[in-house]
Amino acid sequence: MAPEVIKEGNYCTQADVWSIGVILYTMVSGFLPFQGDSSKKVYEKILKADFHFKHKEFKDVSNECKDLIRKILVVNP
């Protein structure tokens, strides 16, 4: 879920771009970018774009791909 949807309930093309970033992250690592013990914790991470590339699966992912994910998963694009 995109930050705009959580904060304002607005759905726009920016939310679609965010979704592409989540899908890309998941495709290259097999993990969701935002994880937590509860929905509240996951939403908090989404609102801060609090994700990382520490999973061992990112070891062989190019810097260009990681940079693209960083540029897509932006809270206030």
Contacts in CASP RR format, 6 or more apart in sequence:
PFRMAT RR
TARGET T0000
AUTHOR 0000-0000-0000
METHOD contacts of the structure
MODEL  1
MAPEVIKEGNYCTQADVWSIGVILYTMVSGFLPFQGDSSKKVYEKILKAD
FHFKHKEFKDVSNECKDLIRKILVVNP
1 43 0 8 1.000
1 46 0 8 1.000
2 11 0 8 1.000
2 14 0 8 1.000
2 15 0 8 1.000
2 18 0 8 1.000
2 19 0 8 1.000
2 46 0 8 1.000
3 18 0 8 1.000
3 46 0 8 1.000
3 47 0 8 1.000
3 49 0 8 1.000
3 75 0 8 1.000
3 76 0 8 1.000
4 10 0 8 1.000
4 11 0 8 1.000
4 12 0 8 1.000
4 14 0 8 1.000
4 15 0 8 1.000
4 18 0 8 1.000
5 11 0 8 1.000
5 15 0 8 1.000
6 43 0 8 1.000
6 46 0 8 1.000
6 47 0 8 1.000
7 47 0 8 1.000
14 77 0 8 1.000
17 72 0 8 1.000
17 77 0 8 1.000
18 72 0 8 1.000
18 73 0 8 1.000
20 72 0 8 1.000
21 33 0 8 1.000
21 69 0 8 1.000
21 72 0 8 1.000
21 73 0 8 1.000
22 32 0 8 1.000
22 33 0 8 1.000
22 34 0 8 1.000
22 73 0 8 1.000
24 65 0 8 1.000
24 68 0 8 1.000
24 69 0 8 1.000
24 72 0 8 1.000
25 31 0 8 1.000
25 32 0 8 1.000
25 33 0 8 1.000
25 51 0 8 1.000
25 69 0 8 1.000
25 73 0 8 1.000
26 32 0 8 1.000
26 33 0 8 1.000
28 57 0 8 1.000
28 58 0 8 1.000
28 61 0 8 1.000
28 65 0 8 1.000
29 55 0 8 1.000
29 57 0 8 1.000
29 58 0 8 1.000
29 61 0 8 1.000
30 55 0 8 1.000
30 57 0 8 1.000
31 55 0 8 1.000
31 57 0 8 1.000
33 51 0 8 1.000
33 69 0 8 1.000
33 73 0 8 1.000
34 42 0 8 1.000
34 45 0 8 1.000
34 46 0 8 1.000
34 50 0 8 1.000
34 51 0 8 1.000
35 42 0 8 1.000
35 45 0 8 1.000
36 42 0 8 1.000
36 45 0 8 1.000
44 50 0 8 1.000
45 51 0 8 1.000
47 75 0 8 1.000
48 75 0 8 1.000
49 73 0 8 1.000
49 74 0 8 1.000
49 75 0 8 1.000
51 73 0 8 1.000
53 61 0 8 1.000
53 66 0 8 1.000
58 66 0 8 1.000
END
